[in-house]
Amino acid sequence: MISEREIALDIIMETDKGDASHSLIRDVLEKYDYLEPRQKAFIKKLAQGSMERRITLDYITDQFASVKTSKQKPLIRSLLRMSVYQIFYMDQVPDSAAINEAVNLAGKRGFKNLKGFVNGVLRNISREKDKITFPLPSKTDKKSQIHSLSVIYSMPEFVCELFVSNYGYEKAEEILKSFLNTRPVTIRMDERFSEDEIKELVRSMKEESGENFEIKPHNLLPYAYELTHTDNIQYLPGFDEGRWMVQDVSSMLVSEAAGLKKGDVVVDVCSAPGGKALHAAAKLAAFEKFGSSLENNDSYGQKDGRDIAISINTDNNKLPHVYSRDLTAFKTRVIEENIDRMGLEDIVTVEVRDAREHDVSLENKADVLYCDLPCSGLGIIGRKADIKYGVSKKSLKSLTDLQKEILGSVWNYVKPGGIMMYSTCTINPYENEKMVEYICENLPFERVDIIESMPEALRGEESLSKGYLQLLPGVYGTDGFFLAKLRRVTT
């Protein structure tokens, strides 16, 4: 019989090889779906936390181990990380249980000769844990600041240096701290449903979920809700019926800023898992449903004085359409599953397509082009912690080169006078602000003011005055995210 800790150990060892922890944990928990919810919650917390805090855990272990973590056998290193995480970050687990289980697992996995090593290291850490010190930053020495941030917030020094250089020490620390905070799951209620239908759905969610389950409106958008203390969200009311979709509010803002109109053609060239494309499709479908009863340029979905800023063009009788594309069949299958569930198959066409390969058939066809391009993902480390271990100067350079290549291929899909929405889930200026400068200098596009299309709470953001929005992680209850609205200039 395999134990929860052994399952977690296998996950930790795989993520140490470079596998994506967020998808691996999900797949493993699906495999062991017969386990009790509390058991699956324990596995997820232990595996995810051990990977997320890897640098801090190794720093602690290296103060007590005669063989440093970099020289240890992979299984022993993963076992120690898992156990030190329990000792420091899982108060409900007695230290003795964490230590004894680690020793037993070392023997079970063929390392009986190292049981004494594992036992000795962990018992010393347990005895001395209140005396362990962490490096303090110097006010004048940037190197010491970087090292301190790296150890305390378990972030590679390269990423810490990037954040400090771009945002200063204090703001960098706030960003790193936010990544370690537990985030709720954010969902987007489908705008084709009425306010009363949404209220009834929320009531059903509360009634049919566990007593700890919570759902509350997000403070930025009236159709966005935050879920906490939920397991297997696909079992919640409304999921199978396509009434809501998991999507961060920052991503929802792309379709808010786009200024979609009834009958628009939207092209999303890097679409998976399809959140933005389906959001656009839902808005276009809502126009078909509600547009005839609204006056020209009215807004749909006001709440507490905040407009969702959807412009209705009643003179436009075109049928709406969204082209959702991505690089592989695996990615497009995910999009198709979401489309089928959300009932948007009549509006969305999904295609496997490499965005770097120009498609003549789409030239001058898009009213709105979504360019949510491959990026470093530095804004979503709080949700996908494995991202931070793969970032380097070389990888950032290759990403900006890829972004420019894709932009060069797709820009003229936009009709003259049409809109390109450029967005990323990173907070690296070279992939964001600098890329917008590149677009405006090298392609026939100009920036468009998006202040009025943003929720009231965001309108004071300094970046908006520069023609784009840069959201930092945790400030507004969103991921780190960047978006800019650009209009194709007519010549």
Beta strands, then each sheet from edge to edge (+ up, - down):
strand 1: 185-189
strand 2: 214-217
strand 3: 224-228
strand 4: 244-246
strand 5: 265-268
strand 6: 321-326
strand 7: 348-352
strand 8: 366-372
strand 9: 414-424
strand 10: 445-447
strand 11: 468-471
strand 12: 481-488
sheet 1: 2+ 3- 1+ 4-
sheet 2: 7+ 6+ 5+ 8+ 9+ 12- 10+
sheet 3: 7+ 6+ 5+ 8+ 9+ 12- 11+
end
